[in-house]
Amino acid sequence: EYNDYLQGTMGSRTVSVDPAGNPLSTISETPPTPGDEVVTSIDARVQKIAEQALADAVNRARTVPQQINHTMQTMPADNGAAVVVDLRTGQVIAAANYPTYDPAVWDGSGIDDKVYKQLQDNPGKPLFSQAIQGQYAPGSTFKIVSTAGAVSTPYYSLSGKYDCDSVYRVGTATFSNFESEGGVGAI
């Protein structure tokens, strides 16, 4: 995204040489110009915590059964992401992906074919950034927005009780709970 700003410009030097190719003098010289700098808002401490929390959550999903479609089961949990944003400034404080890999496998001249194939064949797709490239429905995090909107009206309050049916109908459209779970009654 920022390559045009970061790359700078190469310098050049034109020299005169003798018949053996030895430099005699500099005819012209243009010094290189460094590229701009990027300062990220990533906090290394928070990044480390986010990466560990994400790995722990994936492990928990794989090992601790939870109710899905009225049965207790574990999840495959091949991948995931965690993003921490400062709501005051909009700065990204951490952006973690699972699974991850050591970026040093790209050694400046490319990547070993075997290592690249392993990364491509990994079911979690570590070369695909879930945090940056993934596109997802808002999910339960949207409940914060819709709850704030609802309680700002005279019809709902934070202390009220509301039915949680397994489906919600709007006109001819029917929306089901996650994984078609049944209603949970009054919440």
C-alpha positions as CSV (number, residue, x, y, z in Angstrom):
1,E,0.0,0.0,0.0
2,Y,2.7,2.5,0.9
3,N,5.5,1.3,-1.4
4,D,5.6,4.5,-3.4
5,Y,6.3,6.5,-0.3
6,L,8.7,4.0,1.3
7,Q,10.9,3.0,-1.6
8,G,12.7,6.4,-2.1
9,T,14.7,6.9,-5.3
10,M,18.0,5.3,-6.4
11,G,21.0,7.5,-6.9
12,S,23.3,7.4,-9.9
13,R,26.9,8.1,-10.8
14,T,28.3,8.6,-14.3
15,V,32.1,8.2,-14.5
16,S,34.7,8.3,-17.2
17,V,37.0,5.3,-17.5
18,D,40.3,4.5,-19.2
19,P,40.5,1.8,-21.8
20,A,41.1,-0.8,-19.1
21,G,37.8,0.2,-17.3
22,N,39.4,2.0,-14.4
23,P,37.4,5.0,-13.2
24,L,39.1,8.4,-13.9
25,S,36.7,11.0,-12.8
26,T,33.0,11.5,-11.9
27,I,31.1,13.3,-14.6
28,S,27.8,13.6,-12.8
29,E,26.3,12.2,-9.6
30,T,22.7,12.2,-8.2
31,P,22.5,11.0,-4.6
32,P,19.8,8.6,-3.5
33,T,16.9,9.8,-1.5
34,P,15.6,7.7,1.3
35,G,11.9,6.9,1.4
36,D,9.5,8.1,4.0
37,E,9.1,6.4,7.4
38,V,6.1,4.6,8.7
39,V,5.3,4.6,12.3
40,T,2.8,2.0,13.3
41,S,0.5,2.2,16.3
42,I,1.1,-1.5,17.1
43,D,1.9,-2.0,20.8
44,A,4.3,-5.0,21.0
45,R,3.0,-5.9,24.5
46,V,-0.6,-5.9,23.5
47,Q,0.3,-7.7,20.3
48,K,1.9,-10.5,22.2
49,I,-1.1,-10.8,24.6
50,A,-3.5,-10.8,21.6
51,E,-1.5,-13.6,19.9
52,Q,-1.5,-15.7,23.0
53,A,-5.2,-15.1,23.8
54,L,-6.1,-16.1,20.2
55,A,-4.0,-19.3,20.3
56,D,-5.6,-20.1,23.7
57,A,-9.1,-19.5,22.3
58,V,-8.4,-21.8,19.3
59,N,-7.1,-24.5,21.6
60,R,-10.2,-24.1,23.8
61,A,-12.5,-24.4,20.8
62,R,-10.7,-27.6,19.7
63,T,-10.8,-29.2,23.2
64,V,-13.7,-27.9,25.2
65,P,-17.1,-29.0,23.9
66,Q,-19.8,-26.3,23.5
67,Q,-23.5,-26.6,22.5
68,I,-24.0,-26.4,18.8
69,N,-27.3,-27.5,17.2
70,H,-28.4,-28.9,20.6
71,T,-25.4,-31.2,20.9
72,M,-22.1,-30.7,22.7
73,Q,-19.2,-30.7,20.3
74,T,-15.8,-29.2,19.7
75,M,-14.9,-27.0,16.8
76,P,-12.2,-27.6,14.1
77,A,-10.9,-24.0,14.8
78,D,-8.5,-23.9,11.9
79,N,-8.0,-20.1,11.9
80,G,-9.0,-16.9,13.6
81,A,-8.1,-13.3,14.1
82,A,-8.0,-10.7,16.9
83,V,-7.9,-7.0,16.3
84,V,-7.5,-4.4,19.1
85,V,-8.5,-0.8,18.1
86,D,-8.2,2.4,20.2
87,L,-11.7,3.7,19.9
88,R,-10.6,7.3,20.6
89,T,-8.1,7.5,17.8
90,G,-9.0,4.6,15.5
91,Q,-5.4,3.3,15.7
92,V,-4.8,-0.4,15.5
93,I,-3.0,-1.5,18.7
94,A,-2.8,-5.2,17.8
95,A,-3.7,-7.4,14.8
96,A,-3.2,-11.1,15.5
97,N,-3.8,-14.1,13.1
98,Y,-4.0,-17.8,13.8
99,P,-2.2,-19.8,12.5
100,T,0.8,-17.6,12.1
101,Y,4.3,-18.3,10.8
102,D,7.8,-16.9,11.0
103,P,8.1,-14.2,8.3
104,A,11.9,-14.9,8.2
105,V,11.0,-17.8,5.8
106,W,11.0,-15.0,3.2
107,D,14.8,-14.5,3.1
108,G,15.0,-11.6,0.7
109,S,15.5,-13.7,-2.4
110,G,12.3,-15.7,-2.0
111,I,11.1,-18.7,0.0
112,D,12.0,-22.3,0.0
113,D,9.6,-24.3,-2.2
114,K,9.0,-26.9,0.5
115,V,8.2,-24.3,3.2
116,Y,5.9,-22.4,0.8
117,K,4.0,-25.6,0.0
118,Q,3.6,-26.4,3.7
119,L,2.2,-22.9,4.3
120,Q,-0.2,-23.3,1.3
121,D,-1.3,-26.8,2.4
122,N,-2.0,-25.8,6.1
123,P,-5.8,-25.9,6.6
124,G,-5.6,-22.7,8.6
125,K,-4.2,-20.8,5.6
126,P,-1.5,-18.8,7.5
127,L,-0.5,-16.8,4.3
128,F,-4.1,-15.3,4.3
129,S,-4.4,-12.6,7.0
130,Q,-7.8,-13.2,8.7
131,A,-7.5,-9.8,10.4
132,I,-6.8,-7.8,7.2
133,Q,-8.1,-9.8,4.3
134,G,-11.1,-11.6,5.9
135,Q,-14.6,-10.5,5.3
136,Y,-17.1,-11.5,7.9
137,A,-20.6,-10.8,9.0
138,P,-20.6,-8.5,12.1
139,G,-21.7,-11.4,14.4
140,S,-22.3,-10.9,18.1
141,T,-20.1,-7.9,18.3
142,F,-22.9,-6.0,16.5
143,K,-25.1,-6.6,19.6
144,I,-23.3,-3.7,21.3
145,V,-24.4,-1.3,18.5
146,S,-27.9,-2.6,18.3
147,T,-28.3,-2.6,22.1
148,A,-27.1,1.0,22.4
149,G,-29.6,2.0,19.7
150,A,-32.4,0.1,21.3
151,V,-32.0,1.4,24.8
152,S,-31.8,5.0,23.4
153,T,-35.5,4.7,22.6
154,P,-38.4,4.7,25.1
155,Y,-39.3,1.1,24.1
156,Y,-36.3,-0.8,25.6
157,S,-34.2,-0.6,28.8
158,L,-31.1,-2.4,30.0
159,S,-33.2,-3.9,32.9
160,G,-36.0,-5.2,30.6
161,K,-36.7,-8.8,29.7
162,Y,-37.0,-9.8,26.0
163,D,-37.9,-13.0,24.2
164,C,-35.1,-14.7,22.3
165,D,-36.8,-16.9,19.7
166,S,-35.0,-19.2,17.4
167,V,-36.1,-17.2,14.3
168,Y,-37.0,-13.6,13.5
169,R,-39.3,-12.7,10.6
170,V,-39.3,-9.5,8.7
171,G,-41.9,-9.5,6.0
172,T,-41.2,-12.7,4.0
173,A,-37.6,-13.0,5.2
174,T,-36.8,-15.4,8.1
175,F,-33.6,-15.1,10.1
176,S,-32.4,-18.0,12.2
177,N,-30.2,-18.0,15.3
178,F,-26.5,-19.0,14.8
179,E,-26.1,-22.6,13.8
180,S,-30.0,-22.8,14.0
181,E,-29.9,-23.0,17.8
182,G,-33.3,-22.9,19.4
183,G,-34.6,-20.0,21.3
184,V,-33.3,-19.4,24.8
185,G,-36.5,-17.9,26.2
186,A,-36.6,-14.5,28.0
187,I,-33.3,-12.7,28.2
